[in-house]
Amino acid sequence: MFKFFLTTLLLSTSVVFAQAPTPARPDNLPEDKLIAIANVNIQNIKLLNQEGNTFTIGFDITNTQGVQSGVRYGVELVQKTKDGQFVADRMIYDEAITLPEQSSFSRTVVYRAPLVLAGEYALLISASNMQGFPLGIAFVADVTLTGATRGVSLMADTCTVLSSSGIRASVTAGLQVKPEEQITFSCSVYNADGTTVAITPRVITRIRNAYGAEVETNTRYDAVNIAPGITENFTIAVPSQKKPGMYMTSVLLDGAGTSNTISSPYIVRGPSGSIVNTDLDNTAYRKGDTARVGVVWSSLIFNTSATVTLKDRTGRLCTESQTRKLDREIDTPKAFFEFNITRDCAEPNVEAALTDFQGVVIDEVTFNFESGEQAQKRNNILISTVLGVLVLSVGGAIWYYKKKKHKK
């Protein structure tokens, strides 16, 4: 049985997410002092229905600290074997929301596991922002998949990654490589189809983890034939990045449907840094207000600077930008900026840039803080547009039918 997790990120002085650069502890920080990076929980999880490999899941995501923007959620299917636990498949949903402080939202999602998968698994719900900063993970249920007689699958417990320097690791552990190194992905593929299947690999690379921005690789692969009822070893070279930082590579196979997705993290060594999250104390400000912006950063460079700019939803400055130096040996991983607002500022955007000691930008991101009212308005407009298109389509069909009938 998997444990239920409520993730509250309360960290001493390091931002903890998979294989992230970790700042040293400041000498002047008391041992018992904790810095609240974020406080987002996944609660009230229910497996509402299962029909074969299709699951309906309900859950709430709550936020008790600051305004969090760009919050996304997904389902992970974890395989339990004698050798450990492996993520056999993952589905990230497109919606991104803003969570005001002391707020909660409920969602019901449908997840369809690849039909070819069979055996004992666990379902998890995870949440992250659009920069790949993990906000929470929770157990849903232990489930049994019966599988189907058609399709191909990647066998998660057999998958490994290999660097060109000869270091091999499981896909869960991942690799640390130099910018010039190549990564090879290997896995056993099972064809449950009754005929030979031509499979074409598809590789997706994202910054930091499965929630991060996709990196364009322009890599194409040739189809490979897999005989029916056969398990074959499958190896491809995956595109590795040259820019230092954290990445996640996901591999899936197209052919006789789409296989499950196997992901593996890796780090490209070298001077790097990133801004992974920001939060606000409000979603709107009046002229004369004070805005407090929290910036979560991580860096392998000792002397960096962060520049933060606050704009309203139309792109106009709400106040002057601020720049301050950050030292990974002294400063905590969450820096705070206070702004005196010089004009009304509705639904602010936070633009944050991290530069090295020479002024070279090593990361630059924008966080959009949308009010709940604006999000609801946008959803209503979307629904109205869809309904309008349907009405026009039906009306056009009726008009065409009447016109055709009249001609007869």
C-alpha positions as CSV (number, residue, x, y, z in Angstrom):
1,M,0.0,0.0,0.0
2,F,1.3,3.4,-0.9
3,K,1.2,6.1,1.6
4,F,-0.8,9.3,1.3
5,F,1.3,12.3,0.9
6,L,0.5,15.9,1.7
7,T,3.4,17.9,0.4
8,T,4.2,21.1,2.4
9,L,7.5,22.4,1.3
10,L,9.1,23.6,4.5
11,L,12.8,23.7,3.9
12,S,15.8,24.8,6.0
13,T,17.7,26.6,3.3
14,S,17.5,24.5,0.2
15,V,14.9,24.1,-2.5
16,V,14.3,20.4,-2.7
17,F,13.2,18.9,-6.0
18,A,14.7,16.1,-8.1
19,Q,18.4,16.6,-8.3
20,A,18.3,20.4,-8.0
21,P,21.4,22.5,-7.2
22,T,21.4,23.0,-3.4
23,P,22.6,26.2,-1.8
24,A,24.7,25.9,1.3
25,R,23.3,26.9,4.7
26,P,23.9,30.5,5.7
27,D,26.2,30.8,8.8
28,N,23.8,33.2,10.5
29,L,20.7,31.1,10.1
30,P,19.5,29.3,13.3
31,E,19.3,25.5,13.0
32,D,15.6,25.5,13.9
33,K,14.6,28.2,11.4
34,L,12.4,27.0,8.6
35,I,11.6,28.8,5.4
36,A,8.2,28.1,3.9
37,I,8.8,27.8,0.1
38,A,5.2,26.9,-0.7
39,N,2.2,25.3,1.0
40,V,0.1,23.5,-1.5
41,N,-1.8,20.3,-0.5
42,I,-3.7,17.7,-2.5
43,Q,-6.7,16.6,-0.5
44,N,-10.1,14.7,-0.6
45,I,-8.8,12.3,-3.2
46,K,-11.4,9.8,-4.4
47,L,-11.3,7.1,-7.1
48,L,-14.8,7.7,-8.3
49,N,-14.9,5.0,-11.0
50,Q,-12.9,2.4,-12.9
51,E,-13.9,0.8,-16.2
52,G,-11.2,-1.4,-17.4
53,N,-8.1,0.9,-17.8
54,T,-10.2,4.1,-17.6
55,F,-10.3,5.9,-14.2
56,T,-12.3,8.9,-12.9
57,I,-10.6,10.7,-10.1
58,G,-11.8,13.6,-7.9
59,F,-9.5,15.8,-5.7
60,D,-9.0,19.2,-4.2
61,I,-5.9,21.3,-4.4
62,T,-5.5,23.9,-1.5
63,N,-3.1,26.7,-1.0
64,T,-2.5,28.3,2.4
65,Q,0.4,30.6,1.7
66,G,0.8,33.4,-0.9
67,V,-0.8,33.5,-4.4
68,Q,0.5,30.7,-6.5
69,S,0.3,31.0,-10.3
70,G,0.4,28.5,-13.2
71,V,-0.5,25.5,-11.0
72,R,-1.0,22.3,-13.1
73,Y,-1.9,18.7,-12.1
74,G,-1.4,15.3,-13.5
75,V,-1.8,11.5,-12.9
76,E,1.1,9.1,-12.5
77,L,0.7,5.3,-12.8
78,V,3.4,3.6,-10.7
79,Q,4.3,0.0,-11.2
80,K,5.3,-2.0,-8.2
81,T,7.9,-4.8,-8.7
82,K,10.3,-6.8,-6.7
83,D,13.1,-4.5,-7.9
84,G,11.3,-1.3,-6.8
85,Q,8.7,1.2,-8.0
86,F,8.7,2.7,-11.5
87,V,6.5,5.3,-13.2
88,A,4.9,3.3,-16.0
89,D,2.8,6.1,-17.4
90,R,2.0,9.8,-16.8
91,M,-0.7,12.2,-17.9
92,I,-0.3,16.0,-17.4
93,Y,-3.4,18.0,-18.0
94,D,-3.4,21.3,-19.9
95,E,-5.2,23.5,-17.4
96,A,-3.1,26.1,-15.5
97,I,-4.7,28.0,-12.6
98,T,-3.9,30.7,-10.1
99,L,-4.5,29.8,-6.5
100,P,-5.1,32.8,-4.1
101,E,-4.0,32.5,-0.6
102,Q,-6.3,30.4,1.6
103,S,-8.1,29.0,-1.4
104,S,-9.1,25.6,-2.8
105,F,-10.4,24.2,-6.1
106,S,-11.9,20.9,-6.9
107,R,-11.4,18.9,-10.1
108,T,-12.6,15.6,-11.6
109,V,-10.3,14.1,-14.2
110,V,-10.5,11.1,-16.5
111,Y,-7.3,9.1,-16.9
112,R,-6.9,6.3,-19.5
113,A,-4.0,4.0,-18.9
114,P,-2.5,2.4,-22.0
115,L,-4.6,-0.7,-22.8
116,V,-1.6,-3.0,-23.1
117,L,-0.6,-2.5,-19.5
118,A,-1.5,-5.3,-17.0
119,G,-0.8,-6.0,-13.4
120,E,-0.7,-4.2,-10.0
121,Y,-0.2,-0.5,-10.0
122,A,-0.7,2.6,-7.8
123,L,-2.4,5.8,-9.0
124,L,-1.0,9.1,-7.8
125,I,-2.1,12.8,-8.3
126,S,0.7,15.4,-8.5
127,A,0.8,19.1,-8.8
128,S,3.5,21.5,-10.1
129,N,3.8,25.0,-11.5
130,M,4.6,25.6,-15.2
131,Q,8.3,26.0,-14.4
132,G,8.4,22.4,-13.1
133,F,8.5,23.3,-9.4
134,P,6.8,20.4,-7.5
135,L,4.0,21.5,-5.3
136,G,2.4,18.3,-4.1
137,I,1.8,14.6,-4.6
138,A,-0.8,12.3,-3.2
139,F,-1.8,8.6,-3.3
140,V,-5.2,7.8,-5.0
141,A,-5.6,4.0,-4.9
142,D,-4.0,0.7,-5.7
143,V,-5.4,-0.6,-8.9
144,T,-5.3,-3.7,-11.1
145,L,-5.1,-3.5,-14.9
146,T,-6.2,-6.4,-16.9
147,G,-4.5,-5.4,-20.2
148,A,-5.5,-6.0,-23.7
149,T,-4.4,-8.3,-26.5
150,R,-3.3,-5.5,-28.8
151,G,-0.6,-2.8,-28.7
152,V,3.0,-2.4,-27.6
153,S,4.3,-1.4,-24.2
154,L,7.6,-0.2,-22.7
155,M,8.5,-2.4,-19.7
156,A,9.3,0.2,-17.1
157,D,11.4,-2.0,-14.8
158,T,13.8,-2.9,-17.6
159,C,14.5,0.7,-18.8
160,T,17.9,2.3,-18.3
161,V,19.9,5.3,-19.6
162,L,23.5,5.2,-20.6
163,S,25.9,8.1,-21.0
164,S,28.6,8.2,-23.7
165,S,31.2,8.1,-20.8
166,G,29.9,4.6,-19.9
167,I,27.7,5.4,-16.9
168,R,24.5,3.5,-16.8
169,A,21.5,4.3,-14.5
170,S,17.9,3.4,-14.0
171,V,15.4,5.8,-15.6
172,T,14.3,6.7,-12.0
173,A,17.8,7.8,-10.9
174,G,18.8,9.5,-14.2
175,L,22.2,10.8,-15.2
176,Q,24.6,13.7,-14.8
177,V,26.4,14.4,-18.0
178,K,28.8,16.9,-19.6
179,P,27.4,19.1,-22.4
180,E,29.2,17.1,-25.1
181,E,27.9,13.7,-23.9
182,Q,25.3,11.7,-25.6
183,I,22.5,9.7,-23.8
184,T,21.2,6.4,-24.9
185,F,17.8,5.0,-23.8
186,S,17.3,1.3,-23.6
187,C,14.1,-0.7,-22.7
188,S,12.4,-4.0,-23.4
189,V,9.4,-3.6,-25.6
190,Y,6.5,-6.1,-25.6
191,N,4.2,-6.6,-28.6
192,A,0.8,-7.9,-27.5
193,D,-0.6,-7.5,-30.9
194,G,-1.4,-10.5,-33.1
195,T,0.7,-9.2,-36.0
196,T,4.1,-7.5,-36.6
197,V,3.9,-3.9,-35.5
198,A,5.9,-1.0,-37.0
199,I,6.7,1.3,-34.0
200,T,8.1,4.8,-34.3
201,P,9.8,6.3,-31.2
202,R,8.7,9.7,-30.0
203,V,11.0,11.6,-27.6
204,I,9.9,14.7,-25.7
205,T,12.4,16.8,-23.6
206,R,11.3,19.3,-21.0
207,I,13.1,21.7,-18.7
208,R,13.4,20.4,-15.2
209,N,10.7,17.7,-15.1
210,A,7.5,16.5,-16.9
211,Y,5.7,19.8,-16.1
212,G,8.4,22.1,-17.5
213,A,8.5,23.8,-20.9
214,E,9.1,21.6,-23.9
215,V,12.5,21.9,-25.6
216,E,12.4,21.7,-29.4
217,T,14.8,18.9,-30.6
218,N,13.7,18.4,-34.2
219,T,14.7,14.7,-33.9
220,R,13.0,12.1,-36.1
221,Y,13.3,8.3,-35.8
222,D,12.8,5.5,-38.2
223,A,10.1,2.9,-37.6
224,V,11.2,-0.5,-36.1
225,N,9.3,-3.8,-36.7
226,I,8.4,-5.8,-33.6
227,A,7.2,-9.4,-34.2
228,P,3.9,-10.5,-32.5
229,G,4.1,-11.9,-28.9
230,I,7.7,-11.0,-28.7
231,T,9.7,-9.0,-26.1
232,E,12.7,-7.2,-27.7
233,N,15.4,-4.9,-26.5
234,F,15.0,-1.4,-27.8
235,T,17.7,1.2,-27.9
236,I,17.7,4.8,-29.2
237,A,20.0,7.8,-28.9
238,V,18.0,10.6,-27.2
239,P,18.8,14.3,-27.9
240,S,20.7,15.8,-25.0
241,Q,21.0,19.5,-24.3
242,K,24.1,21.6,-24.3
243,K,22.9,24.3,-21.8
244,P,23.7,23.4,-18.2
245,G,20.6,22.6,-16.1
246,M,18.0,20.0,-15.3
247,Y,15.9,18.2,-18.0
248,M,13.4,15.4,-18.3
249,T,13.3,13.1,-21.3
250,S,10.1,11.1,-22.1
251,V,10.0,8.2,-24.5
252,L,6.8,6.7,-26.1
253,L,6.1,4.5,-29.1
254,D,3.6,5.1,-31.9
255,G,2.2,2.1,-33.7
256,A,-0.9,0.0,-33.0
257,G,-2.0,2.8,-30.9
258,T,0.4,4.7,-28.5
259,S,2.4,3.0,-25.8
260,N,2.9,4.1,-22.3
261,T,5.4,6.9,-21.5
262,I,8.7,6.3,-19.7
263,S,10.5,9.4,-18.4
264,S,14.0,9.9,-17.1
265,P,15.7,13.0,-15.6
266,Y,19.2,14.2,-16.3
267,I,21.5,17.1,-15.4
268,V,23.9,18.8,-17.8
269,R,26.8,19.9,-15.7
270,G,28.1,23.4,-15.7
271,P,27.3,26.9,-14.3
272,S,23.5,27.1,-14.1
273,G,20.7,28.7,-12.2
274,S,17.0,29.1,-12.3
275,I,14.0,30.8,-11.0
276,V,11.4,28.1,-10.2
277,N,8.6,29.9,-8.5
278,T,7.2,33.3,-7.4
279,D,4.3,34.2,-5.2
280,L,2.4,37.4,-4.4
281,D,0.5,38.6,-1.4
282,N,-2.5,39.6,-3.6
283,T,-3.9,39.4,-7.1
284,A,-4.5,43.1,-7.4
285,Y,-3.1,46.4,-5.9
286,R,-4.1,50.0,-5.6
287,K,-1.8,52.9,-6.1
288,G,0.0,53.4,-2.8
289,D,-0.2,49.7,-1.8
290,T,2.9,47.7,-0.9
291,A,3.4,44.4,-2.9
292,R,5.5,41.6,-1.5
293,V,6.9,39.2,-4.1
294,G,8.6,36.0,-3.1
295,V,11.1,34.5,-5.6
296,V,12.3,30.9,-5.3
297,W,15.7,30.6,-6.9
298,S,18.5,28.0,-7.2
299,S,22.0,28.4,-8.5
300,L,25.3,26.7,-8.9
301,I,27.0,30.1,-9.3
302,F,28.1,31.8,-6.2
303,N,27.4,35.4,-7.2
304,T,24.2,36.1,-9.0
305,S,21.6,38.8,-9.2
306,A,17.8,38.7,-9.5
307,T,15.8,41.4,-11.2
308,V,12.0,41.5,-10.6
309,T,9.5,43.6,-12.6
310,L,5.8,43.9,-11.8
311,K,3.4,44.7,-14.6
312,D,-0.4,44.8,-14.8
313,R,-2.4,42.6,-17.2
314,T,-2.0,45.1,-20.0
315,G,1.8,45.1,-19.7
316,R,2.2,48.5,-18.1
317,L,4.7,48.9,-15.2
318,C,3.1,49.0,-11.8
319,T,6.3,50.3,-10.2
320,E,10.0,50.4,-10.8
321,S,12.0,47.2,-11.2
322,Q,14.3,46.0,-8.5
323,T,17.6,44.2,-8.7
324,R,19.4,42.6,-5.8
325,K,22.5,40.4,-5.4
326,L,22.1,36.8,-4.3
327,D,24.8,34.6,-2.9
328,R,24.2,30.9,-2.6
329,E,26.4,30.7,0.5
330,I,24.6,33.5,2.4
331,D,21.1,34.0,1.0
332,T,18.2,31.6,1.5
333,P,16.5,30.1,-1.6
334,K,13.5,32.3,-1.3
335,A,14.2,36.0,-1.7
336,F,11.6,38.7,-1.0
337,F,11.1,42.0,-2.8
338,E,8.8,44.8,-1.6
339,F,7.4,47.3,-4.1
340,N,5.6,50.6,-3.6
341,I,2.9,50.5,-6.2
342,T,2.7,53.7,-8.2
343,R,-0.4,52.9,-10.2
344,D,-3.4,50.5,-10.0
345,C,-2.2,47.1,-10.8
346,A,-4.8,44.4,-11.6
347,E,-3.8,40.8,-12.2
348,P,-0.1,41.5,-12.1
349,N,2.6,39.6,-14.1
350,V,5.9,39.0,-12.4
351,E,8.9,39.0,-14.7
352,A,12.0,37.6,-13.0
353,A,15.5,37.3,-14.4
354,L,18.6,35.7,-12.9
355,T,22.0,36.9,-14.1
356,D,25.6,35.9,-13.3
357,F,28.3,38.2,-12.0
358,Q,29.1,39.3,-15.6
359,G,25.5,40.3,-16.2
360,V,24.7,37.4,-18.5
361,V,21.1,36.2,-18.1
362,I,21.0,32.6,-17.1
363,D,17.3,32.3,-16.6
364,E,14.3,34.5,-17.4
365,V,10.6,33.7,-16.6
366,T,7.2,35.3,-16.4
367,F,4.5,34.3,-13.9
368,N,0.9,35.4,-14.6
369,F,-1.4,35.9,-11.6
370,E,-5.0,35.7,-12.9
371,S,-7.8,36.5,-10.5
372,G,-10.5,33.9,-9.9
373,E,-13.1,36.2,-11.5
374,Q,-11.1,36.6,-14.6
375,A,-10.5,32.8,-14.9
376,Q,-14.2,32.2,-14.6
377,K,-14.9,34.9,-17.2
378,R,-12.4,33.3,-19.6
379,N,-14.0,29.8,-19.1
380,N,-17.4,31.3,-19.7
381,I,-16.2,33.0,-22.9
382,L,-14.7,29.7,-24.1
383,I,-17.9,27.8,-23.4
384,S,-20.0,30.5,-25.1
385,T,-17.7,30.4,-28.2
386,V,-18.0,26.6,-28.4
387,L,-21.8,26.8,-28.1
388,G,-21.9,29.6,-30.6
389,V,-19.9,27.5,-33.1
390,L,-22.3,24.5,-32.6
391,V,-25.3,26.7,-33.0
392,L,-23.9,28.2,-36.2
393,S,-23.0,24.8,-37.5
394,V,-26.5,23.4,-36.8
395,G,-28.1,26.5,-38.2
396,G,-26.0,26.3,-41.4
397,A,-26.9,22.6,-41.8
398,I,-30.6,23.4,-41.5
399,W,-30.4,26.3,-43.9
400,Y,-28.5,24.2,-46.4
401,Y,-31.0,21.4,-46.1
402,K,-34.0,23.7,-46.6
403,K,-32.3,25.4,-49.6
404,K,-31.5,22.0,-51.2
405,K,-35.1,20.8,-50.6
406,H,-36.5,24.0,-52.1
407,K,-34.5,23.6,-55.2
408,K,-36.0,20.1,-55.7
